[in-house]
Amino acid sequence: MIPKGVGSVRSLHSLNTRPGSQKQADILRRMYTLACEEENLKKKIEWLRRQKEQIVRRLGEVGHALGFLKSKVSEKQKETLPGRQAGMKGNPGGRFNSVPLKY
């Protein structure tokens, strides 16, 4: 088993720590570094939570818009179907059997 020590902590690589007795200043420096890293990670978690809320809200808006547009398309299709003869699409003798889209 590989022993884990101070070198395993991501933010402590630049402290040049040596094995042996620890001075109070070294301990306080490590505590400060870890407290800063903890604060940064908490901020990142909060940012990710806000991003997730934004994405979920946008997904709801997109789903609502898609449902609205699908209903409009089905209404348009229902309006055009009764006026047409059954089995007849577009120009019966023509090359294309569909109506061109107009934007």
C-alpha positions as CSV (number, residue, x, y, z in Angstrom):
1,M,0.0,0.0,0.0
2,I,1.3,3.4,-0.9
3,P,1.4,5.8,2.0
4,K,-0.5,9.0,1.5
5,G,0.8,12.2,3.0
6,V,0.8,15.9,2.5
7,G,1.9,15.5,-1.2
8,S,-1.5,13.8,-1.9
9,V,-3.3,17.1,-1.3
10,R,-3.6,19.0,-4.5
11,S,-3.0,22.5,-3.1
12,L,0.0,21.6,-0.9
13,H,2.5,20.6,-3.6
14,S,4.2,24.0,-3.5
15,L,4.8,24.2,0.2
16,N,8.1,22.3,0.2
17,T,7.2,20.4,3.4
18,R,9.7,18.0,4.9
19,P,9.1,15.1,7.3
20,G,9.9,15.7,10.9
21,S,8.6,17.9,13.7
22,Q,6.1,20.5,12.6
23,K,6.2,24.1,13.7
24,Q,3.1,26.0,14.6
25,A,3.6,28.3,11.6
26,D,3.7,25.3,9.2
27,I,0.5,23.9,10.7
28,L,-1.2,27.2,10.4
29,R,-0.1,27.6,6.8
30,R,-1.5,24.2,6.0
31,M,-4.7,25.0,7.8
32,Y,-5.0,28.3,5.8
33,T,-4.3,26.6,2.5
34,L,-6.9,23.9,3.1
35,A,-9.5,26.4,4.3
36,C,-9.0,28.4,1.1
37,E,-9.4,25.2,-1.0
38,E,-12.5,24.3,0.9
39,E,-14.0,27.7,0.4
40,N,-13.2,27.6,-3.4
41,L,-14.8,24.2,-3.6
42,K,-17.9,25.3,-1.8
43,K,-18.2,28.3,-4.2
44,K,-17.8,25.9,-7.2
45,I,-20.6,23.7,-5.8
46,E,-22.9,26.7,-5.5
47,W,-22.0,27.8,-9.0
48,L,-22.8,24.3,-10.3
49,R,-26.1,24.3,-8.5
50,R,-27.1,27.5,-10.1
51,Q,-26.0,26.3,-13.5
52,K,-28.2,23.1,-13.0
53,E,-31.2,25.2,-12.1
54,Q,-30.7,27.4,-15.2
55,I,-30.4,24.3,-17.4
56,V,-33.5,22.7,-15.9
57,R,-35.5,25.9,-16.3
58,R,-34.4,26.3,-20.0
59,L,-35.3,22.6,-20.7
60,G,-38.8,23.3,-19.4
61,E,-39.1,26.3,-21.6
62,V,-37.9,24.4,-24.7
63,G,-40.3,21.5,-23.9
64,H,-43.2,23.9,-23.5
65,A,-42.3,25.6,-26.8
66,L,-42.0,22.3,-28.6
67,G,-45.4,21.2,-27.3
68,F,-46.9,24.5,-28.4
69,L,-45.4,24.2,-31.9
70,K,-46.4,20.6,-32.3
71,S,-50.0,21.5,-31.4
72,K,-49.9,24.3,-34.0
73,V,-48.6,21.9,-36.7
74,S,-51.3,19.4,-35.9
75,E,-54.0,22.1,-36.1
76,K,-52.7,23.2,-39.5
77,Q,-52.7,19.6,-40.8
78,K,-56.2,19.1,-39.6
79,E,-57.3,22.3,-41.3
80,T,-55.8,21.3,-44.6
81,L,-56.8,17.6,-44.7
82,P,-60.7,18.0,-45.0
83,G,-60.3,20.3,-48.1
84,R,-58.2,17.8,-50.0
85,Q,-59.2,14.6,-51.6
86,A,-58.3,11.4,-49.9
87,G,-55.2,9.8,-51.4
88,M,-54.2,12.9,-53.4
89,K,-50.9,14.6,-52.5
90,G,-49.7,17.9,-54.0
91,N,-49.7,17.8,-57.7
92,P,-51.0,14.4,-58.8
93,G,-49.3,14.3,-62.2
94,G,-46.2,16.3,-61.1
95,R,-42.7,15.2,-60.3
96,F,-42.9,16.1,-56.6
97,N,-45.6,15.0,-54.2
98,S,-45.2,17.5,-51.5
99,V,-45.9,21.2,-50.8
100,P,-42.8,23.5,-50.6
101,L,-42.2,25.1,-47.2
102,K,-42.7,28.8,-47.0
103,Y,-40.8,30.8,-44.3
